[in-house]
Amino acid sequence: MKLSELFESRKALTAERDSILAQDSLTVEIEARGHEVANELATVEAEIRSAQMRERFASSSAVEIIAKRDMELGREERDTKKYRDQFIGWLKGGAAPEVRALTTATTPATAAGTIMVPAVYETEILKYLDSQDFMRSLADYRGGVTGYPSLRYNTQTSASYGGGTGSWIAEGGTAVTNDMALAEVLMPPKLCSPTTQVSQTLLRQANFDVEAEVMMDLQKKLSKNQAFAFVGGTGTNMPTGIFDPATTTTGVRTGASSATNTNLRAQKVTAATSDSAVTIANLTKMRYDILPAAYWNSPSCAWIIPQDVYAAIAGILVNNVPLFTPSADSGITPAAPFQLMGLPVYVTPYIPVNVATASATIKTVMAVVGDIRESYSIREWAGIGMIRDDITLATTGQVKYTAMSFANANITRGDALVQLRVSNIA
């Protein structure tokens, strides 16, 4: 029965019920009819609620299907040779590809002139990003995101789930309540938009594929900027990096050797033999004391260490012998291992942004260890766009190209991550 028919039926039953209730005296037949009307009215009300719920879900599904269909159509258009040829011609100054209007509704954009990269180029760019940035493979990564996602997760650690008390109940006993501790992290899209420029003369006389060089230059810049953001991002106009000293993250907190030390990276590494930075005691405490044992066997449990700090670790001496480097007389080439205390080590060339201010509230993270997939999430929006600017550098005869990629990341379950933090003041 249609929803309009159900409304008419409810209207008629309601009118009949009201007429029965308005009578001064009720016969046995009228009273029996009253019970029938009440039962029929309850049934119709239930059917109306069910029909309304079905329509609501159908409308929501229809919207999702339309959006997905538009995105798939845009992807199919961008996967054709015709679109690739139009895109290459546009790079040289020709007309813009026609598929632009199909993608603006499903992909974040900040300029009407944004042209979507052909699917074959986008696939190669994403493959390059995956191969160059280990954070994308270690973290909880999802691509092709749309809208304004939020991450909801249970903040309970393995110990919070219970150690038997309250879960095993004696006869007649009472179970102990252990509700989930849910938290939410908002992940609005943030724009990574590197640029490159090429002279008009080169575009017209080059005897090599200058368009491919433009794409290669921009993909490298996208890769490097994303890699830095996922490690040392400040969270203001970029993602929050995994080295961000967030209050929700556990960690070894140490002070510098004196209050006069400014927050300079070299001074921290130089102090590798003191308790203020990289020592065996701090590394052992991070690995075995603070990091919950439940995460030790996870495939994504690892160290992430900047190059300068790893050099300091490789140089730690015990009886004048490097502790983590084979001795020179062992018959093999001395080299620092890519495992530390049984966990793989990922060395990054990027470090957090340092603030040269002597303050106990300013922290620098020297290294992290933990279950990266549990503690850090990355979201990347569908589609990579590009803008060609013929105006800004027209006086110098150059064309400016700008790539547009949207991503965000943040620390989620901080108990699965341990940071080695150094403050400016002891």
C-alpha positions as CSV (number, residue, x, y, z in Angstrom):
1,M,0.0,0.0,0.0
2,K,1.3,3.5,-0.9
3,L,2.1,6.0,1.8
4,S,-0.8,8.3,0.6
5,E,-3.2,5.4,0.9
6,L,-2.0,4.6,4.4
7,F,-2.6,8.3,5.4
8,E,-6.2,8.1,4.0
9,S,-6.8,4.9,5.8
10,R,-5.5,6.4,9.1
11,K,-7.7,9.4,8.6
12,A,-10.8,7.3,8.1
13,L,-10.1,5.1,11.1
14,T,-9.4,8.1,13.3
15,A,-12.7,9.7,12.3
16,E,-14.6,6.5,13.1
17,R,-12.8,6.1,16.4
18,D,-13.7,9.7,17.4
19,S,-17.4,9.1,16.5
20,I,-17.5,6.0,18.7
21,L,-15.9,7.8,21.6
22,A,-18.4,10.7,21.2
23,Q,-21.5,8.5,21.8
24,D,-23.1,8.6,25.3
25,S,-23.8,4.9,25.4
26,L,-22.2,2.0,23.7
27,T,-23.9,-1.3,22.7
28,V,-22.0,-4.6,22.6
29,E,-21.6,-4.3,18.8
30,I,-20.3,-0.8,18.9
31,E,-17.8,-1.6,21.7
32,A,-16.6,-4.6,19.7
33,R,-16.2,-2.4,16.6
34,G,-14.3,0.1,18.7
35,H,-11.7,-2.5,19.6
36,E,-11.4,-3.5,16.0
37,V,-10.8,0.1,15.0
38,A,-8.2,0.6,17.7
39,N,-6.3,-2.5,16.5
40,E,-6.6,-1.5,12.8
41,L,-5.4,2.0,13.7
42,A,-2.3,0.6,15.5
43,T,-1.5,-1.6,12.5
44,V,-1.8,1.3,10.0
45,E,0.4,3.5,12.3
46,A,3.1,0.8,12.3
47,E,2.9,0.4,8.5
48,I,3.2,4.2,8.0
49,R,6.3,4.3,10.2
50,S,7.8,1.4,8.2
51,A,7.0,3.1,4.9
52,Q,8.5,6.4,6.0
53,M,11.7,4.6,7.1
54,R,12.0,2.8,3.8
55,E,11.5,6.1,1.9
56,R,14.2,7.8,4.0
57,F,16.7,5.0,3.4
58,A,15.8,4.9,-0.3
59,S,16.4,8.7,-0.7
60,S,19.8,8.5,1.1
61,S,20.8,5.5,-1.1
62,A,19.7,7.3,-4.2
63,V,21.9,10.4,-3.3
64,E,24.9,8.1,-2.7
65,I,24.3,6.2,-5.9
66,I,24.1,9.4,-8.0
67,A,27.3,10.8,-6.4
68,K,29.1,7.6,-7.0
69,R,27.9,7.4,-10.6
70,D,29.0,11.0,-11.2
71,M,32.5,10.1,-9.8
72,E,32.7,6.9,-11.9
73,L,31.7,8.8,-15.0
74,G,34.3,11.4,-14.3
75,R,36.9,8.7,-13.8
76,E,35.9,6.9,-17.0
77,E,36.2,10.2,-19.0
78,R,39.6,10.9,-17.5
79,D,40.7,7.4,-18.5
80,T,40.2,7.9,-22.2
81,K,42.9,8.8,-24.8
82,K,40.8,11.8,-25.9
83,Y,41.0,13.3,-22.4
84,R,44.8,12.6,-22.2
85,D,45.3,14.4,-25.5
86,Q,43.2,17.3,-24.3
87,F,45.1,17.5,-21.1
88,I,48.5,17.6,-22.8
89,G,47.2,20.2,-25.2
90,W,46.0,22.2,-22.2
91,L,49.4,22.0,-20.6
92,K,50.8,23.7,-23.7
93,G,48.2,26.5,-23.6
94,G,45.2,24.9,-25.4
95,A,41.6,24.6,-24.4
96,A,40.6,23.0,-21.1
97,P,39.3,19.4,-21.2
98,E,35.5,19.2,-21.0
99,V,35.4,16.7,-18.1
100,R,36.2,19.5,-15.6
101,A,32.5,20.2,-14.9
102,L,31.8,16.6,-14.0
103,T,34.4,16.5,-11.3
104,T,33.9,19.7,-9.4
105,A,30.9,18.4,-7.6
106,T,32.6,15.4,-6.2
107,T,36.1,16.7,-5.6
108,P,37.2,19.5,-3.3
109,A,38.3,22.5,-5.3
110,T,39.4,26.0,-4.6
111,A,39.4,27.5,-8.1
112,A,37.1,27.3,-11.1
113,G,40.1,26.7,-13.4
114,T,41.0,23.4,-11.7
115,I,41.6,20.6,-14.3
116,M,41.6,17.0,-13.2
117,V,44.7,15.0,-14.0
118,P,44.1,12.1,-16.4
119,A,43.4,8.8,-14.7
120,V,46.6,7.2,-15.9
121,Y,48.7,10.0,-14.5
122,E,46.8,10.0,-11.3
123,T,47.4,6.3,-10.8
124,E,51.1,6.7,-11.4
125,I,51.3,9.7,-9.0
126,L,49.5,7.6,-6.3
127,K,51.9,4.7,-6.9
128,Y,54.9,7.0,-6.6
129,L,53.5,8.5,-3.3
130,D,53.0,4.9,-1.9
131,S,56.5,3.9,-2.9
132,Q,58.2,7.0,-1.5
133,D,56.3,7.5,1.8
134,F,56.4,4.6,4.3
135,M,53.7,6.4,6.5
136,R,51.1,5.6,3.9
137,S,51.7,1.9,4.2
138,L,52.2,1.8,8.0
139,A,49.3,4.0,9.1
140,D,45.6,3.5,8.8
141,Y,45.3,4.9,5.3
142,R,42.2,5.3,3.1
143,G,42.1,7.0,-0.3
144,G,39.2,8.1,-2.4
145,V,37.6,9.9,0.5
146,T,34.7,12.4,-0.1
147,G,33.0,15.0,2.2
148,Y,34.0,15.8,5.7
149,P,35.0,12.5,7.5
150,S,35.4,12.0,11.2
151,L,37.2,9.1,12.9
152,R,35.6,7.5,15.9
153,Y,37.6,5.0,17.9
154,N,37.7,3.2,21.3
155,T,40.4,4.8,23.4
156,Q,40.6,1.8,25.8
157,T,43.9,0.0,26.0
158,S,44.3,-3.7,26.2
159,A,44.4,-3.5,30.0
160,S,41.1,-1.6,30.0
161,Y,39.2,-4.5,28.5
162,G,39.5,-6.4,31.7
163,G,41.9,-8.9,33.3
164,G,39.2,-11.4,34.3
165,T,37.6,-9.4,37.1
166,G,34.0,-8.8,36.2
167,S,34.0,-10.9,33.1
168,W,34.1,-14.2,34.9
169,I,31.1,-14.2,37.2
170,A,30.3,-16.6,40.0
171,E,26.8,-18.0,40.3
172,G,24.5,-15.3,41.4
173,G,27.2,-12.6,40.9
174,T,27.0,-9.3,39.1
175,A,29.0,-8.4,36.0
176,V,31.1,-5.2,36.2
177,T,30.1,-2.5,33.6
178,N,32.9,-1.8,31.1
179,D,31.6,0.6,28.5
180,M,33.5,1.7,25.5
181,A,35.4,5.0,25.8
182,L,34.7,6.5,22.4
183,A,36.5,9.6,21.0
184,E,36.3,11.5,17.8
185,V,38.9,13.1,15.5
186,L,37.6,15.5,12.8
187,M,39.4,15.2,9.4
188,P,38.6,18.2,7.2
189,P,40.4,18.2,3.8
190,K,43.6,20.1,3.7
191,L,45.2,21.3,0.5
192,C,48.7,20.4,-0.6
193,S,49.4,22.6,-3.5
194,P,53.0,22.7,-4.8
195,T,53.9,24.7,-7.9
196,T,56.4,24.6,-10.8
197,Q,57.0,26.9,-13.7
198,V,58.2,26.5,-17.3
199,S,59.0,29.1,-19.9
200,Q,56.7,29.6,-22.9
201,T,59.7,29.2,-25.1
202,L,60.6,25.8,-23.7
203,L,57.0,24.6,-24.1
204,R,57.0,25.4,-27.8
205,Q,60.5,24.3,-28.8
206,A,61.5,21.5,-26.5
207,N,62.6,18.3,-28.3
208,F,61.6,16.2,-25.2
209,D,58.4,15.5,-23.3
210,V,58.4,18.6,-21.2
211,E,54.8,17.8,-20.1
212,A,56.0,14.6,-18.5
213,E,58.7,16.6,-16.7
214,V,56.1,18.9,-15.3
215,M,54.1,16.0,-14.0
216,M,57.2,14.3,-12.5
217,D,58.3,17.5,-10.8
218,L,54.8,18.1,-9.3
219,Q,54.4,14.4,-8.1
220,K,57.8,14.6,-6.3
221,K,56.8,17.8,-4.6
222,L,53.4,16.3,-3.6
223,S,55.3,13.2,-2.2
224,K,57.9,15.2,-0.2
225,N,55.3,17.6,1.2
226,Q,53.0,14.8,2.3
227,A,55.9,12.8,3.8
228,F,56.9,15.8,5.9
229,A,53.3,16.6,7.0
230,F,52.7,13.0,8.2
231,V,55.9,13.1,10.3
232,G,56.4,16.7,11.4
233,G,53.1,18.4,10.4
234,T,52.0,21.2,12.7
235,G,48.2,20.6,12.3
236,T,47.5,24.3,11.5
237,N,47.3,24.5,7.7
238,M,48.5,20.9,7.2
239,P,48.0,17.5,8.8
240,T,49.1,16.8,12.3
241,G,52.3,14.7,12.1
242,I,53.0,11.6,14.2
243,F,55.9,13.5,15.9
244,D,53.4,16.1,17.2
245,P,53.8,16.1,21.1
246,A,50.0,15.7,21.6
247,T,48.8,15.5,25.2
248,T,46.9,12.3,24.4
249,T,50.1,10.5,23.4
250,T,52.2,8.7,26.0
251,G,56.0,9.3,26.0
252,V,59.3,9.7,27.8
253,R,59.6,13.3,28.8
254,T,63.1,14.5,29.5
255,G,64.7,17.9,30.0
256,A,67.6,19.5,28.3
257,S,71.0,19.8,30.1
258,S,70.5,23.5,31.0
259,A,67.9,26.2,30.9
260,T,70.0,28.2,28.5
261,N,69.6,25.6,25.7
262,T,67.5,26.8,22.8
263,N,65.4,24.3,20.9
264,L,68.1,23.5,18.3
265,R,68.2,20.1,16.7
266,A,72.0,19.8,16.8
267,Q,72.2,20.4,20.6
268,K,69.7,17.7,21.2
269,V,71.7,15.1,19.3
270,T,75.0,16.2,20.7
271,A,73.6,15.4,24.1
272,A,73.2,11.7,23.2
273,T,75.3,10.5,26.1
274,S,73.2,12.4,28.7
275,D,69.8,11.6,30.2
276,S,68.2,14.4,28.2
277,A,67.9,12.7,24.8
278,V,68.9,9.5,23.1
279,T,70.1,6.9,25.6
280,I,69.8,3.2,26.0
281,A,67.7,3.8,29.2
282,N,65.2,5.9,27.3
283,L,65.0,3.7,24.3
284,T,64.5,0.6,26.6
285,K,61.8,2.4,28.6
286,M,60.0,3.4,25.4
287,R,60.1,-0.2,23.9
288,Y,59.5,-2.4,26.9
289,D,58.1,-0.3,29.7
290,I,55.6,2.2,28.3
291,L,54.5,0.6,25.0
292,P,51.7,-1.9,25.9
293,A,52.7,-5.5,25.2
294,A,49.5,-6.0,23.3
295,Y,51.0,-4.0,20.4
296,W,54.4,-5.7,20.3
297,N,53.5,-8.4,17.7
298,S,51.5,-6.1,15.4
299,P,52.7,-6.1,11.8
300,S,52.7,-2.2,11.9
301,C,54.6,-2.0,15.2
302,A,57.8,-0.1,14.4
303,W,60.3,2.7,15.2
304,I,60.2,5.9,13.2
305,I,63.4,7.8,13.8
306,P,64.8,11.0,12.0
307,Q,68.2,10.5,10.4
308,D,70.1,12.6,12.8
309,V,68.8,10.8,15.8
310,Y,69.4,7.4,14.2
311,A,73.0,8.5,13.6
312,A,73.3,9.2,17.3
313,I,71.8,5.8,18.2
314,A,74.2,4.1,15.8
315,G,77.1,5.9,17.5
316,I,76.2,4.8,21.1
317,L,79.3,3.1,22.5
318,V,79.7,0.4,25.2
319,N,83.4,-0.2,26.1
320,N,84.3,1.8,23.1
321,V,82.3,-0.5,20.8
322,P,79.2,0.7,18.9
323,L,76.3,-1.1,20.5
324,F,74.0,-1.3,17.4
325,T,76.8,-1.6,14.8
326,P,78.8,-4.8,14.2
327,S,82.4,-4.4,15.2
328,A,85.1,-3.9,12.5
329,D,86.7,-7.3,13.2
330,S,83.5,-9.4,12.8
331,G,84.2,-10.1,9.1
332,I,81.3,-8.1,7.7
333,T,80.9,-4.5,6.6
334,P,80.0,-2.4,9.7
335,A,76.5,-1.0,9.3
336,A,73.7,0.1,11.6
337,P,70.9,-2.4,11.5
338,F,67.4,-1.6,10.4
339,Q,66.0,-3.3,13.4
340,L,66.1,-1.9,17.0
341,M,65.2,-4.0,20.0
342,G,63.4,-6.5,17.7
343,L,61.3,-4.0,15.8
344,P,61.9,-2.6,12.3
345,V,63.3,1.0,12.0
346,Y,62.0,3.5,9.4
347,V,64.4,6.4,9.0
348,T,62.9,9.7,7.9
349,P,64.8,12.7,6.6
350,Y,62.2,15.0,8.1
351,I,62.0,16.4,11.5
352,P,59.4,18.4,13.4
353,V,59.4,22.2,13.2
354,N,61.6,23.5,16.0
355,V,60.8,26.6,18.0
356,A,63.9,28.4,19.4
357,T,62.3,29.5,22.6
358,A,63.6,28.5,26.1
359,S,60.3,27.2,27.6
360,A,59.4,24.0,29.4
361,T,56.2,23.9,27.4
362,I,58.0,23.6,24.1
363,K,58.7,19.9,23.3
364,T,60.7,18.3,20.5
365,V,60.0,14.7,19.7
366,M,63.2,12.8,18.9
367,A,61.7,9.3,18.0
368,V,58.5,7.3,18.2
369,V,57.8,3.6,18.6
370,G,54.4,1.8,18.6
371,D,51.6,0.4,16.5
372,I,51.5,2.9,13.7
373,R,48.2,1.7,12.2
374,E,46.5,1.8,15.6
375,S,47.8,5.2,16.5
376,Y,47.8,7.2,13.3
377,S,45.3,7.7,10.5
378,I,45.6,9.2,7.0
379,R,42.7,10.2,4.7
380,E,43.2,11.3,1.1
381,W,40.4,12.7,-1.1
382,A,39.6,11.5,-4.5
383,G,41.1,13.2,-7.5
384,I,44.2,15.3,-8.1
385,G,43.7,18.6,-9.8
386,M,46.0,21.1,-11.6
387,I,45.8,24.8,-12.5
388,R,47.7,26.5,-15.3
389,D,48.4,30.1,-14.7
390,D,49.4,32.1,-17.8
391,I,49.0,35.6,-16.1
392,T,51.1,35.7,-12.9
393,L,54.5,35.2,-14.7
394,A,53.5,36.6,-18.0
395,T,56.0,39.4,-17.8
396,T,58.9,36.9,-17.6
397,G,57.4,34.6,-20.3
398,Q,56.7,31.7,-18.0
399,V,53.7,29.5,-17.2
400,K,53.0,28.5,-13.6
401,Y,51.5,25.0,-12.9
402,T,50.0,24.2,-9.5
403,A,49.0,20.7,-8.3
404,M,46.1,20.3,-6.0
405,S,45.8,17.3,-3.7
406,F,43.7,17.0,-0.6
407,A,44.6,14.9,2.5
408,N,44.6,15.0,6.2
409,A,46.0,12.9,9.1
410,N,46.1,12.9,12.9
411,I,47.1,10.8,15.9
412,T,44.2,8.7,17.0
413,R,44.7,6.0,19.7
414,G,47.6,7.7,21.5
415,D,48.2,4.8,23.9
416,A,49.6,2.7,21.0
417,L,52.3,5.3,20.4
418,V,55.3,6.3,22.6
419,Q,57.3,9.4,21.9
420,L,60.7,10.5,23.1
421,R,60.2,14.1,24.0
422,V,62.8,16.7,25.0
423,S,61.9,20.0,26.6
424,N,64.0,23.1,26.6
425,I,64.3,23.4,30.3
426,A,65.4,20.6,32.7
